[in-house]
């Protein structure tokens, strides 16, 4: 299953009883507003995949608004802390981050081994 409104759908997914995994929109700009729904689904044994993990920081939407091409500079600066923010939640099994070149691929791989820090929080809150 996939949803952009996890809070609305979480109870329905649990009640259905035969859902193995849910892909949902999740990034740091949303804050902790989905944590209750995430916990409910995780407790029910439903695997969670986060999508649009960097969209709030100038991912695809910003590129499309500019007519394609390169993302704004802050998009790359915020990509690593944005992905680390999502991965800090142990109930999220995996993510679907964007990759458009080797630099993005390397940032995504770094996020797997680096902890989310106070510096990352400051970076994201200032963007």
N, C-alpha and C positions, 0 to 999 in steps of 0.2 A: 504494500500500500504506500501511497505518497500523499502528503498533505502540506498545505501552507499554513494551516491553522490547527496545530497540534492540541491546543487547549480545547477546542471545540470537538475534536474527533477522538481524543484519548479514551474516554469512557466507551464509546462505540466500538473502538478497536478491541478493547479488553472484553467487552460483552460478546463480541462475535466469537471469541474463543478459539479460532483457528488461524490466526494471523501470526506469522513467524517474524516478520520484519516490517518496519515503517521508516520511510524516508521523509524527512521534514525540514523545513526552513529553520535555520538556527545560526545566529551570529551574535557577537558581543553587543551590537546596538540594540538587540532585543532584551538585553539584561537577563535577569533571572526569572523573567515572566513565564517561562515554559518549564521551569524546574519541577514543579509539582506533577505536570503531565508526563515529563520524562521519567520521573521516579515511579509513577503509576504503571507505565508501560514496561519499564525495566523489571519491576516486581512481578509483573505478569509473565515474564520470560520472553518478551517481545524485543527482538534486536533493533537497535536504533542507528540509522544512518543520517548524518546531518548534511544538508545541501545548502547552497548559497552562503557558505561559511565566510566568504570574503566580499560578497556583493555590496555590503554596506560601505565598503571602503574604496569604491571606484572600480569595481570589476567590470563585467560585461555591460552593465547599464551605462556606465560612464563612457565606455568605448563607443557604444552605439549612438549615444547622444552627440558625440564628437564626429560621427561619420566613420567609425572604424579607426584603425591605426593604433597607436600606442595609448595605453591608459595614462591618466594623469600621474605625475610623479609620486604623489602620496599613496597611490594604490599599491605600488610595490613596497614602499616603506612600511605600510601597515599590513601587508599580506602575511608575513611571518607571525607577528603577535596576534592577528585575527584568527589564524588557524590554531595557534597554541591555545588561545582562549577556549575554543571549542573542544580541543583534545584534553583539556584539563578536567573535563567532566567524565569520570570513569564509566558512567552509564551509556555514553555514546560509543558504540562499537567501532564506527568508522565514519569517514567524511567523503564528500565528493568535491574536492577543491579543483579549481581551474588550473590548467597548464597550457601556456601558449608559447613557451620557449624553455631553454635549458635553465635559465636563471630562476624561473618560477618552479620548475621541477626540483631544483636544488633547495629552494626555500621550503617547499612542501616536505621534502625529505628531512631537512633540519628540524622542522616542527615536530617530527616524531620522536626526536631524542632530546629536545630542549624543554625545560619546564617553563610555564607561564610565570613571569616575574612582575614585581611592582613596576619596573621600568616599562614592561609591555603594557600594563594597565594605564600608566601615564601616557604612553604613546597613543593608545586607542582613545582615551578620553579627551585628548587634545585634537583629535581629527574630526 
